[in-house]
Amino acid sequence: MIQIKGNFDAVKKWLNKEAEKYEPAKAVVYLSTPFENRKGVWQHYGTKRGIPPRPWFGVRKDFKPTLEKIKHHWLSSNQTVRELIQDIANALIANIKEGVDRQTDIWGRPFIPLKPQTIKRKGSSKALIDKGHMINSVVWKWL
């Protein structure tokens, strides 16, 4: 077990050194199929054909407290850097999904409401959720 004491600069220095042992210790959160990825981009940025932008994919404004909890847990545990990255990736995915469920964009603002004809066709007023394919395709992997 490695004990870290002192200021956070020492922790960052140690973390960078530790991370080099696990090269590549990088992860990416993405949509797992090309079609869901295209749909995700259309929904995030909007389209010229009438879909308004609903920025949903990314580090959300309310993610920082979660990241702080993960950091403090990691500093007081025996977790490896890889386990830390896994925890962050899983928490980020959960945060993205919670935002869509709350119907808020990455800045915490409500999504632009659906048009009445879209609500009628879908049978729901929830944006970005039809059958759940897009939101359930949000995954992470090691690079």
C-alpha positions in Angstrom: 0.0 0.0 0.0 1.2 3.5 -0.9 0.5 6.2 1.6 0.3 9.8 0.3 0.8 12.6 2.7 1.4 16.3 2.1 0.0 18.8 -0.4 -2.0 17.9 -3.5 1.0 18.8 -5.8 2.8 15.8 -4.4 -0.3 13.7 -5.1 -0.5 14.9 -8.7 3.2 14.2 -9.2 2.9 10.7 -7.8 -0.3 10.1 -9.8 1.4 11.1 -13.1 4.4 8.8 -12.3 2.0 5.9 -11.3 -0.1 6.4 -14.5 3.0 5.9 -16.7 3.2 2.3 -15.4 -0.2 1.6 -17.0 0.4 3.1 -20.4 -2.0 3.3 -22.1 -4.1 4.4 -19.0 -6.5 6.5 -21.0 -10.2 5.9 -21.5 -12.8 7.3 -23.7 -16.6 7.6 -23.2 -18.4 7.2 -26.5 -21.5 5.8 -28.3 -21.0 2.2 -29.1 -22.5 2.0 -32.6 -21.9 4.3 -35.7 -25.6 4.9 -36.1 -26.2 5.8 -32.4 -23.1 8.0 -32.7 -24.6 9.9 -35.6 -28.0 10.3 -33.8 -26.1 11.5 -30.7 -24.3 14.2 -32.8 -27.6 15.3 -34.4 -29.3 15.6 -31.0 -26.3 17.4 -29.4 -25.7 20.0 -32.1 -29.1 20.0 -33.9 -29.7 19.8 -37.6 -30.7 22.0 -40.5 -33.7 19.8 -40.9 -35.4 21.0 -37.7 -33.8 19.1 -34.7 -32.8 21.8 -32.2 -29.6 21.5 -30.3 -29.8 19.7 -27.0 -26.3 19.4 -25.7 -26.4 16.2 -23.7 -23.1 14.4 -24.2 -20.1 15.6 -22.2 -18.8 16.5 -18.7 -21.9 18.1 -17.1 -21.8 21.2 -14.9 -22.9 19.1 -11.9 -20.1 16.5 -12.3 -17.5 18.2 -10.2 -18.8 17.2 -6.8 -18.9 13.5 -8.0 -15.3 13.8 -9.2 -14.3 15.3 -5.8 -15.9 12.3 -4.0 -14.1 9.8 -6.3 -10.8 11.7 -5.8 -11.1 11.7 -2.0 -12.1 8.0 -2.0 -9.2 7.1 -4.2 -6.7 9.0 -2.0 -7.9 7.1 1.1 -8.0 3.7 -0.6 -5.7 1.1 -2.1 -7.1 1.6 -5.6 -4.8 1.6 -8.6 -4.8 4.3 -11.2 -6.7 2.0 -13.6 -9.4 1.5 -11.0 -9.6 5.3 -10.5 -10.0 5.8 -14.3 -12.7 3.1 -14.4 -14.6 4.8 -11.5 -14.4 8.2 -13.3 -15.6 6.8 -16.6 -18.5 4.9 -15.0 -19.5 8.0 -13.0 -19.4 10.1 -16.1 -21.7 7.7 -18.0 -24.1 7.7 -15.1 -24.0 11.5 -15.0 -24.8 11.8 -18.7 -27.7 9.4 -18.4 -29.0 11.2 -15.3 -28.9 14.5 -17.2 -31.0 13.0 -20.1 -33.4 11.6 -17.6 -33.7 15.0 -15.9 -34.1 16.5 -19.4 -31.2 19.0 -18.8 -28.3 19.9 -21.0 -24.6 19.8 -19.9 -25.0 23.3 -18.3 -28.0 22.3 -16.3 -30.6 24.1 -18.5 -33.8 22.4 -19.5 -33.9 20.9 -23.0 -35.8 22.7 -25.7 -39.3 21.1 -25.6 -40.4 18.7 -28.3 -42.8 19.9 -30.9 -46.4 18.8 -30.4 -46.3 16.5 -33.5 -43.2 14.8 -32.2 -44.9 14.2 -28.8 -47.9 12.8 -30.6 -45.7 10.5 -32.7 -43.6 9.3 -29.8 -46.3 9.2 -27.2 -43.9 11.0 -24.8 -42.6 14.5 -24.2 -39.1 13.4 -23.2 -36.4 14.5 -25.6 -33.6 12.1 -26.5 -35.5 9.1 -25.3 -37.5 6.9 -27.6 -36.6 3.2 -27.2 -33.4 3.9 -25.2 -31.0 2.7 -27.9 -28.9 5.9 -28.0 -28.6 6.5 -24.2 -27.9 2.8 -23.6 -25.1 2.9 -26.2 -23.1 5.3 -24.0 -20.1 3.2 -22.9 -16.4 3.5 -22.2 -13.2 1.7 -23.2 -9.5 1.8 -22.8 -7.5 3.6 -25.5 
